[in-house]
Amino acid sequence: MKYFHRATLSPDEVLAAAKAFFGSRMAPAEEAPRRRVYAGPLGKVTVAARAEGGHYTFVEVSTDQVGESELDRLAKRFLAEVHKQVEPAHELRGAY
């Protein structure tokens, strides 16, 4: 599955957030200039962040799972956490 979000954080800030979020749950599997891959018993998740027009960063999170797996819920939770960094008043809701 693939998920995306546009944020006003820099790509480096997004990747640091990914390291903090997924690094405590999964082992780092690959590191590239604007991309991180984490793997664990749940599967593999890839986080990519690239600068987009203006002051936005395009964040793409993809998993190797199909449908609504536990890893997909973690991916969506990560994107919600990124949104909360930009907008601290945002309330995190949902079953993920």
Backbone as XML, in Angstrom:
<?xml version="1.0"?>
<chain id="A" units="angstrom">
  <residue number="1" name="MET">
    <atom name="N" x="0.845" y="-1.175" z="0.000"/>
    <atom name="CA" x="0.000" y="0.000" z="0.000"/>
    <atom name="C" x="0.887" y="1.234" z="0.000"/>
  </residue>
  <residue number="2" name="LYS">
    <atom name="N" x="0.380" y="2.300" z="-0.569"/>
    <atom name="CA" x="1.094" y="3.572" z="-0.588"/>
    <atom name="C" x="0.211" y="4.658" z="0.010"/>
  </residue>
  <residue number="3" name="TYR">
    <atom name="N" x="0.842" y="5.507" z="0.814"/>
    <atom name="CA" x="0.168" y="6.631" z="1.429"/>
    <atom name="C" x="1.040" y="7.860" z="1.217"/>
  </residue>
  <residue number="4" name="PHE">
    <atom name="N" x="0.441" y="9.046" z="1.160"/>
    <atom name="CA" x="1.249" y="10.245" z="1.016"/>
    <atom name="C" x="0.640" y="11.400" z="1.796"/>
  </residue>
  <residue number="5" name="HIS">
    <atom name="N" x="1.494" y="12.402" z="2.024"/>
    <atom name="CA" x="1.095" y="13.589" z="2.759"/>
    <atom name="C" x="2.010" y="14.728" z="2.324"/>
  </residue>
  <residue number="6" name="ARG">
    <atom name="N" x="1.489" y="15.924" z="2.267"/>
    <atom name="CA" x="2.312" y="17.104" z="2.000"/>
    <atom name="C" x="2.454" y="17.859" z="3.316"/>
  </residue>
  <residue number="7" name="ALA">
    <atom name="N" x="3.687" y="18.171" z="3.663"/>
    <atom name="CA" x="3.959" y="18.840" z="4.930"/>
    <atom name="C" x="4.868" y="20.037" z="4.696"/>
  </residue>
  <residue number="8" name="THR">
    <atom name="N" x="4.914" y="20.921" z="5.684"/>
    <atom name="CA" x="5.805" y="22.067" z="5.591"/>
    <atom name="C" x="7.123" y="21.801" z="6.305"/>
  </residue>
  <residue number="9" name="LEU">
    <atom name="N" x="7.309" y="20.617" z="6.839"/>
    <atom name="CA" x="8.598" y="20.230" z="7.416"/>
    <atom name="C" x="9.595" y="20.024" z="6.288"/>
  </residue>
  <residue number="10" name="SER">
    <atom name="N" x="10.872" y="20.122" z="6.591"/>
    <atom name="CA" x="11.887" y="19.835" z="5.580"/>
    <atom name="C" x="12.006" y="18.317" z="5.408"/>
  </residue>
  <residue number="11" name="PRO">
    <atom name="N" x="12.542" y="17.860" z="4.278"/>
    <atom name="CA" x="12.735" y="16.414" z="4.101"/>
    <atom name="C" x="13.589" y="15.798" z="5.214"/>
  </residue>
  <residue number="12" name="ASP">
    <atom name="N" x="14.600" y="16.524" z="5.683"/>
    <atom name="CA" x="15.442" y="16.010" z="6.764"/>
    <atom name="C" x="14.655" y="15.849" z="8.069"/>
  </residue>
  <residue number="13" name="GLU">
    <atom name="N" x="13.751" y="16.776" z="8.349"/>
    <atom name="CA" x="12.919" y="16.670" z="9.548"/>
    <atom name="C" x="11.967" y="15.485" z="9.450"/>
  </residue>
  <residue number="14" name="VAL">
    <atom name="N" x="11.436" y="15.250" z="8.267"/>
    <atom name="CA" x="10.527" y="14.112" z="8.066"/>
    <atom name="C" x="11.288" y="12.799" z="8.269"/>
  </residue>
  <residue number="15" name="LEU">
    <atom name="N" x="12.488" y="12.708" z="7.706"/>
    <atom name="CA" x="13.265" y="11.477" z="7.852"/>
    <atom name="C" x="13.731" y="11.274" z="9.290"/>
  </residue>
  <residue number="16" name="ALA">
    <atom name="N" x="13.988" y="12.351" z="10.013"/>
    <atom name="CA" x="14.321" y="12.237" z="11.437"/>
    <atom name="C" x="13.107" y="11.739" z="12.227"/>
  </residue>
  <residue number="17" name="ALA">
    <atom name="N" x="11.930" y="12.218" z="11.856"/>
    <atom name="CA" x="10.700" y="11.745" z="12.504"/>
    <atom name="C" x="10.473" y="10.266" z="12.194"/>
  </residue>
  <residue number="18" name="ALA">
    <atom name="N" x="10.789" y="9.845" z="10.969"/>
    <atom name="CA" x="10.649" y="8.433" z="10.602"/>
    <atom name="C" x="11.601" y="7.564" z="11.416"/>
  </residue>
  <residue number="19" name="LYS">
    <atom name="N" x="12.809" y="8.067" z="11.616"/>
    <atom name="CA" x="13.782" y="7.312" z="12.407"/>
    <atom name="C" x="13.304" y="7.162" z="13.847"/>
  </residue>
  <residue number="20" name="ALA">
    <atom name="N" x="12.759" y="8.237" z="14.405"/>
    <atom name="CA" x="12.245" y="8.182" z="15.772"/>
    <atom name="C" x="11.030" y="7.268" z="15.879"/>
  </residue>
  <residue number="21" name="PHE">
    <atom name="N" x="10.146" y="7.326" z="14.884"/>
    <atom name="CA" x="8.901" y="6.545" z="14.931"/>
    <atom name="C" x="9.123" y="5.074" z="14.612"/>
  </residue>
  <residue number="22" name="PHE">
    <atom name="N" x="9.736" y="4.793" z="13.467"/>
    <atom name="CA" x="9.910" y="3.401" z="13.050"/>
    <atom name="C" x="11.159" y="2.761" z="13.648"/>
  </residue>
  <residue number="23" name="GLY">
    <atom name="N" x="12.166" y="3.566" z="13.966"/>
    <atom name="CA" x="13.415" y="3.025" z="14.506"/>
    <atom name="C" x="13.251" y="2.310" z="15.828"/>
  </residue>
  <residue number="24" name="SER">
    <atom name="N" x="12.256" y="2.711" z="16.610"/>
    <atom name="CA" x="12.010" y="2.037" z="17.887"/>
    <atom name="C" x="11.183" y="0.762" z="17.717"/>
  </residue>
  <residue number="25" name="ARG">
    <atom name="N" x="10.578" y="0.588" z="16.557"/>
    <atom name="CA" x="9.713" y="-0.567" z="16.309"/>
    <atom name="C" x="10.327" y="-1.587" z="15.352"/>
  </residue>
  <residue number="26" name="MET">
    <atom name="N" x="11.183" y="-1.100" z="14.452"/>
    <atom name="CA" x="11.708" y="-1.956" z="13.391"/>
    <atom name="C" x="13.197" y="-1.656" z="13.188"/>
  </residue>
  <residue number="27" name="ALA">
    <atom name="N" x="13.873" y="-2.557" z="12.512"/>
    <atom name="CA" x="15.302" y="-2.384" z="12.239"/>
    <atom name="C" x="15.497" y="-1.631" z="10.919"/>
  </residue>
  <residue number="28" name="PRO">
    <atom name="N" x="16.479" y="-0.721" z="10.875"/>
    <atom name="CA" x="16.768" y="-0.047" z="9.603"/>
    <atom name="C" x="17.266" y="-1.063" z="8.581"/>
  </residue>
  <residue number="29" name="ALA">
    <atom name="N" x="16.746" y="-1.003" z="7.371"/>
    <atom name="CA" x="17.134" y="-1.964" z="6.335"/>
    <atom name="C" x="17.896" y="-1.299" z="5.204"/>
  </residue>
  <residue number="30" name="GLU">
    <atom name="N" x="17.624" y="-0.018" z="4.961"/>
    <atom name="CA" x="18.269" y="0.688" z="3.851"/>
    <atom name="C" x="18.200" y="2.184" z="4.120"/>
  </residue>
  <residue number="31" name="GLU">
    <atom name="N" x="19.259" y="2.868" z="3.702"/>
    <atom name="CA" x="19.286" y="4.313" z="3.877"/>
    <atom name="C" x="19.809" y="4.950" z="2.596"/>
  </residue>
  <residue number="32" name="ALA">
    <atom name="N" x="19.049" y="5.872" z="2.040"/>
    <atom name="CA" x="19.432" y="6.593" z="0.833"/>
    <atom name="C" x="19.240" y="8.082" z="1.115"/>
  </residue>
  <residue number="33" name="PRO">
    <atom name="N" x="19.698" y="8.963" z="0.226"/>
    <atom name="CA" x="19.628" y="10.403" z="0.505"/>
    <atom name="C" x="18.261" y="10.927" z="0.948"/>
  </residue>
  <residue number="34" name="ARG">
    <atom name="N" x="17.191" y="10.549" z="0.360"/>
    <atom name="CA" x="15.864" y="11.047" z="0.756"/>
    <atom name="C" x="14.900" y="9.896" z="1.002"/>
  </residue>
  <residue number="35" name="ARG">
    <atom name="N" x="15.439" y="8.785" z="1.467"/>
    <atom name="CA" x="14.616" y="7.590" z="1.622"/>
    <atom name="C" x="15.158" y="6.709" z="2.738"/>
  </residue>
  <residue number="36" name="ARG">
    <atom name="N" x="14.249" y="6.135" z="3.515"/>
    <atom name="CA" x="14.620" y="5.199" z="4.569"/>
    <atom name="C" x="13.716" y="3.977" z="4.466"/>
  </residue>
  <residue number="37" name="VAL">
    <atom name="N" x="14.298" y="2.813" z="4.724"/>
    <atom name="CA" x="13.536" y="1.568" z="4.708"/>
    <atom name="C" x="13.735" y="0.895" z="6.058"/>
  </residue>
  <residue number="38" name="TYR">
    <atom name="N" x="12.639" y="0.435" z="6.649"/>
    <atom name="CA" x="12.671" y="-0.276" z="7.925"/>
    <atom name="C" x="11.992" y="-1.622" z="7.728"/>
  </residue>
  <residue number="39" name="ALA">
    <atom name="N" x="12.532" y="-2.654" z="8.371"/>
    <atom name="CA" x="11.969" y="-3.997" z="8.237"/>
    <atom name="C" x="11.851" y="-4.639" z="9.613"/>
  </residue>
  <residue number="40" name="GLY">
    <atom name="N" x="10.865" y="-5.498" z="9.731"/>
    <atom name="CA" x="10.640" y="-6.203" z="10.980"/>
    <atom name="C" x="9.683" y="-7.354" z="10.749"/>
  </residue>
  <residue number="41" name="PRO">
    <atom name="N" x="9.218" y="-7.965" z="11.819"/>
    <atom name="CA" x="8.302" y="-9.106" z="11.682"/>
    <atom name="C" x="6.979" y="-8.755" z="10.991"/>
  </residue>
  <residue number="42" name="LEU">
    <atom name="N" x="6.594" y="-7.480" z="11.028"/>
    <atom name="CA" x="5.345" y="-7.058" z="10.386"/>
    <atom name="C" x="5.495" y="-6.892" z="8.875"/>
  </residue>
  <residue number="43" name="GLY">
    <atom name="N" x="6.729" y="-6.692" z="8.410"/>
    <atom name="CA" x="6.973" y="-6.464" z="6.990"/>
    <atom name="C" x="7.986" y="-5.356" z="6.791"/>
  </residue>
  <residue number="44" name="LYS">
    <atom name="N" x="7.908" y="-4.717" z="5.636"/>
    <atom name="CA" x="8.863" y="-3.666" z="5.279"/>
    <atom name="C" x="8.112" y="-2.384" z="4.956"/>
  </residue>
  <residue number="45" name="VAL">
    <atom name="N" x="8.636" y="-1.269" z="5.464"/>
    <atom name="CA" x="8.042" y="0.040" z="5.203"/>
    <atom name="C" x="9.128" y="0.961" z="4.639"/>
  </residue>
  <residue number="46" name="THR">
    <atom name="N" x="8.755" y="1.736" z="3.634"/>
    <atom name="CA" x="9.671" y="2.681" z="2.994"/>
    <atom name="C" x="9.111" y="4.084" z="3.165"/>
  </residue>
  <residue number="47" name="VAL">
    <atom name="N" x="9.963" y="4.996" z="3.628"/>
    <atom name="CA" x="9.584" y="6.395" z="3.796"/>
    <atom name="C" x="10.457" y="7.227" z="2.864"/>
  </residue>
  <residue number="48" name="ALA">
    <atom name="N" x="9.823" y="7.992" z="1.990"/>
    <atom name="CA" x="10.546" y="8.871" z="1.070"/>
    <atom name="C" x="10.033" y="10.293" z="1.262"/>
  </residue>
  <residue number="49" name="ALA">
    <atom name="N" x="10.954" y="11.248" z="1.262"/>
    <atom name="CA" x="10.588" y="12.653" z="1.430"/>
    <atom name="C" x="11.353" y="13.475" z="0.402"/>
  </residue>
  <residue number="50" name="ARG">
    <atom name="N" x="10.623" y="14.265" z="-0.361"/>
    <atom name="CA" x="11.291" y="15.100" z="-1.356"/>
    <atom name="C" x="10.656" y="16.490" z="-1.369"/>
  </residue>
  <residue number="51" name="ALA">
    <atom name="N" x="11.496" y="17.477" z="-1.621"/>
    <atom name="CA" x="11.011" y="18.848" z="-1.697"/>
    <atom name="C" x="10.090" y="18.982" z="-2.897"/>
  </residue>
  <residue number="52" name="GLU">
    <atom name="N" x="9.015" y="19.701" z="-2.686"/>
    <atom name="CA" x="8.055" y="19.916" z="-3.752"/>
    <atom name="C" x="7.907" y="21.423" z="-3.926"/>
  </residue>
  <residue number="53" name="GLY">
    <atom name="N" x="7.300" y="21.856" z="-4.977"/>
    <atom name="CA" x="7.166" y="23.282" z="-5.258"/>
    <atom name="C" x="6.838" y="24.117" z="-4.040"/>
  </residue>
  <residue number="54" name="GLY">
    <atom name="N" x="7.496" y="25.248" z="-3.923"/>
    <atom name="CA" x="7.253" y="26.123" z="-2.780"/>
    <atom name="C" x="7.943" y="25.612" z="-1.539"/>
  </residue>
  <residue number="55" name="HIS">
    <atom name="N" x="7.254" y="25.643" z="-0.430"/>
    <atom name="CA" x="7.853" y="25.230" z="0.837"/>
    <atom name="C" x="7.316" y="23.886" z="1.330"/>
  </residue>
  <residue number="56" name="TYR">
    <atom name="N" x="6.772" y="23.090" z="0.435"/>
    <atom name="CA" x="6.198" y="21.803" z="0.823"/>
    <atom name="C" x="7.177" y="20.656" z="0.639"/>
  </residue>
  <residue number="57" name="THR">
    <atom name="N" x="6.962" y="19.618" z="1.432"/>
    <atom name="CA" x="7.687" y="18.368" z="1.299"/>
    <atom name="C" x="6.660" y="17.278" z="1.030"/>
  </residue>
  <residue number="58" name="PHE">
    <atom name="N" x="6.892" y="16.500" z="0.002"/>
    <atom name="CA" x="6.015" y="15.384" z="-0.336"/>
    <atom name="C" x="6.536" y="14.158" z="0.404"/>
  </residue>
  <residue number="59" name="VAL">
    <atom name="N" x="5.707" y="13.599" z="1.277"/>
    <atom name="CA" x="6.077" y="12.437" z="2.075"/>
    <atom name="C" x="5.299" y="11.244" z="1.547"/>
  </residue>
  <residue number="60" name="GLU">
    <atom name="N" x="6.019" y="10.202" z="1.154"/>
    <atom name="CA" x="5.377" y="8.975" z="0.666"/>
    <atom name="C" x="5.814" y="7.819" z="1.552"/>
  </residue>
  <residue number="61" name="VAL">
    <atom name="N" x="4.837" y="7.091" z="2.050"/>
    <atom name="CA" x="5.096" y="5.920" z="2.884"/>
    <atom name="C" x="4.471" y="4.724" z="2.183"/>
  </residue>
  <residue number="62" name="SER">
    <atom name="N" x="5.267" y="3.693" z="1.935"/>
    <atom name="CA" x="4.727" y="2.489" z="1.295"/>
    <atom name="C" x="5.120" y="1.265" z="2.112"/>
  </residue>
  <residue number="63" name="THR">
    <atom name="N" x="4.240" y="0.284" z="2.092"/>
    <atom name="CA" x="4.485" y="-0.975" z="2.796"/>
    <atom name="C" x="4.439" y="-2.119" z="1.793"/>
  </residue>
  <residue number="64" name="ASP">
    <atom name="N" x="4.973" y="-3.253" z="2.197"/>
    <atom name="CA" x="4.923" y="-4.431" z="1.329"/>
    <atom name="C" x="3.720" y="-5.314" z="1.668"/>
  </residue>
  <residue number="65" name="GLN">
    <atom name="N" x="2.780" y="-4.767" z="2.407"/>
    <atom name="CA" x="1.590" y="-5.510" z="2.808"/>
    <atom name="C" x="0.401" y="-5.129" z="1.934"/>
  </residue>
  <residue number="66" name="VAL">
    <atom name="N" x="-0.595" y="-5.988" z="1.938"/>
    <atom name="CA" x="-1.809" y="-5.753" z="1.161"/>
    <atom name="C" x="-2.930" y="-5.390" z="2.123"/>
  </residue>
  <residue number="67" name="GLY">
    <atom name="N" x="-3.680" y="-4.355" z="1.787"/>
    <atom name="CA" x="-4.861" y="-4.007" z="2.572"/>
    <atom name="C" x="-4.542" y="-3.374" z="3.903"/>
  </residue>
  <residue number="68" name="GLU">
    <atom name="N" x="-5.393" y="-3.612" z="4.866"/>
    <atom name="CA" x="-5.301" y="-2.975" z="6.174"/>
    <atom name="C" x="-4.528" y="-3.829" z="7.172"/>
  </residue>
  <residue number="69" name="SER">
    <atom name="N" x="-3.249" y="-3.982" z="6.964"/>
    <atom name="CA" x="-2.431" y="-4.748" z="7.896"/>
    <atom name="C" x="-2.019" y="-3.851" z="9.066"/>
  </residue>
  <residue number="70" name="GLU">
    <atom name="N" x="-1.400" y="-4.447" z="10.061"/>
    <atom name="CA" x="-0.917" y="-3.682" z="11.205"/>
    <atom name="C" x="0.162" y="-2.685" z="10.776"/>
  </residue>
  <residue number="71" name="LEU">
    <atom name="N" x="0.975" y="-3.078" z="9.813"/>
    <atom name="CA" x="2.010" y="-2.183" z="9.300"/>
    <atom name="C" x="1.401" y="-0.977" z="8.580"/>
  </residue>
  <residue number="72" name="ASP">
    <atom name="N" x="0.308" y="-1.195" z="7.872"/>
    <atom name="CA" x="-0.385" y="-0.079" z="7.217"/>
    <atom name="C" x="-0.928" y="0.907" z="8.261"/>
  </residue>
  <residue number="73" name="ARG">
    <atom name="N" x="-1.413" y="0.386" z="9.350"/>
    <atom name="CA" x="-1.897" y="1.268" z="10.415"/>
    <atom name="C" x="-0.758" y="2.090" z="11.003"/>
  </residue>
  <residue number="74" name="LEU">
    <atom name="N" x="0.409" y="1.465" z="11.162"/>
    <atom name="CA" x="1.576" y="2.205" z="11.636"/>
    <atom name="C" x="1.976" y="3.300" z="10.644"/>
  </residue>
  <residue number="75" name="ALA">
    <atom name="N" x="1.909" y="2.993" z="9.354"/>
    <atom name="CA" x="2.256" y="3.974" z="8.323"/>
    <atom name="C" x="1.314" y="5.179" z="8.400"/>
  </residue>
  <residue number="76" name="LYS">
    <atom name="N" x="0.032" y="4.928" z="8.548"/>
    <atom name="CA" x="-0.933" y="6.020" z="8.648"/>
    <atom name="C" x="-0.738" y="6.808" z="9.945"/>
  </residue>
  <residue number="77" name="ARG">
    <atom name="N" x="-0.390" y="6.104" z="11.012"/>
    <atom name="CA" x="-0.131" y="6.780" z="12.286"/>
    <atom name="C" x="1.078" y="7.713" z="12.150"/>
  </residue>
  <residue number="78" name="PHE">
    <atom name="N" x="2.110" y="7.244" z="11.434"/>
    <atom name="CA" x="3.291" y="8.071" z="11.216"/>
    <atom name="C" x="2.921" y="9.359" z="10.481"/>
  </residue>
  <residue number="79" name="LEU">
    <atom name="N" x="2.117" y="9.254" z="9.441"/>
    <atom name="CA" x="1.707" y="10.451" z="8.704"/>
    <atom name="C" x="0.896" y="11.397" z="9.591"/>
  </residue>
  <residue number="80" name="ALA">
    <atom name="N" x="0.086" y="10.843" z="10.479"/>
    <atom name="CA" x="-0.666" y="11.679" z="11.420"/>
    <atom name="C" x="0.281" y="12.370" z="12.398"/>
  </residue>
  <residue number="81" name="GLU">
    <atom name="N" x="1.340" y="11.677" z="12.814"/>
    <atom name="CA" x="2.337" y="12.275" z="13.710"/>
    <atom name="C" x="3.079" y="13.411" z="13.008"/>
  </residue>
  <residue number="82" name="VAL">
    <atom name="N" x="3.389" y="13.232" z="11.731"/>
    <atom name="CA" x="4.042" y="14.296" z="10.959"/>
    <atom name="C" x="3.120" y="15.508" z="10.885"/>
  </residue>
  <residue number="83" name="HIS">
    <atom name="N" x="1.850" y="15.269" z="10.634"/>
    <atom name="CA" x="0.878" y="16.367" z="10.581"/>
    <atom name="C" x="0.818" y="17.089" z="11.926"/>
  </residue>
  <residue number="84" name="LYS">
    <atom name="N" x="0.884" y="16.334" z="13.014"/>
    <atom name="CA" x="0.828" y="16.926" z="14.355"/>
    <atom name="C" x="2.070" y="17.766" z="14.640"/>
  </residue>
  <residue number="85" name="GLN">
    <atom name="N" x="3.223" y="17.399" z="14.083"/>
    <atom name="CA" x="4.424" y="18.223" z="14.263"/>
    <atom name="C" x="4.231" y="19.596" z="13.627"/>
  </residue>
  <residue number="86" name="VAL">
    <atom name="N" x="3.574" y="19.626" z="12.481"/>
    <atom name="CA" x="3.338" y="20.888" z="11.782"/>
    <atom name="C" x="2.245" y="21.690" z="12.475"/>
  </residue>
  <residue number="87" name="GLU">
    <atom name="N" x="1.211" y="20.995" z="12.910"/>
    <atom name="CA" x="0.056" y="21.645" z="13.521"/>
    <atom name="C" x="-0.212" y="21.008" z="14.885"/>
  </residue>
  <residue number="88" name="PRO">
    <atom name="N" x="0.456" y="21.477" z="15.941"/>
    <atom name="CA" x="0.344" y="20.849" z="17.268"/>
    <atom name="C" x="-1.072" y="20.762" z="17.831"/>
  </residue>
  <residue number="89" name="ALA">
    <atom name="N" x="-1.971" y="21.619" z="17.381"/>
    <atom name="CA" x="-3.355" y="21.578" z="17.876"/>
    <atom name="C" x="-4.147" y="20.424" z="17.270"/>
  </residue>
  <residue number="90" name="HIS">
    <atom name="N" x="-3.591" y="19.783" z="16.232"/>
    <atom name="CA" x="-4.286" y="18.671" z="15.576"/>
    <atom name="C" x="-4.460" y="17.526" z="16.559"/>
  </residue>
  <residue number="91" name="GLU">
    <atom name="N" x="-5.681" y="17.009" z="16.639"/>
    <atom name="CA" x="-5.976" y="15.900" z="17.535"/>
    <atom name="C" x="-5.864" y="14.583" z="16.781"/>
  </residue>
  <residue number="92" name="LEU">
    <atom name="N" x="-5.029" y="13.676" z="17.291"/>
    <atom name="CA" x="-4.880" y="12.374" z="16.653"/>
    <atom name="C" x="-6.065" y="11.505" z="17.021"/>
  </residue>
  <residue number="93" name="ARG">
    <atom name="N" x="-6.770" y="11.041" z="16.011"/>
    <atom name="CA" x="-7.919" y="10.166" z="16.228"/>
    <atom name="C" x="-7.777" y="8.956" z="15.302"/>
  </residue>
  <residue number="94" name="GLY">
    <atom name="N" x="-8.491" y="7.932" z="15.580"/>
    <atom name="CA" x="-8.493" y="6.751" z="14.725"/>
    <atom name="C" x="-7.969" y="5.534" z="15.462"/>
  </residue>
  <residue number="95" name="ALA">
    <atom name="N" x="-8.188" y="4.407" z="14.859"/>
    <atom name="CA" x="-7.801" y="3.133" z="15.448"/>
    <atom name="C" x="-6.395" y="2.713" z="15.057"/>
  </residue>
  <residue number="96" name="TYR">
    <atom name="N" x="-5.626" y="3.644" z="14.561"/>
    <atom name="CA" x="-4.271" y="3.309" z="14.202"/>
    <atom name="C" x="-3.357" y="3.945" z="15.200"/>
  </residue>
</chain>
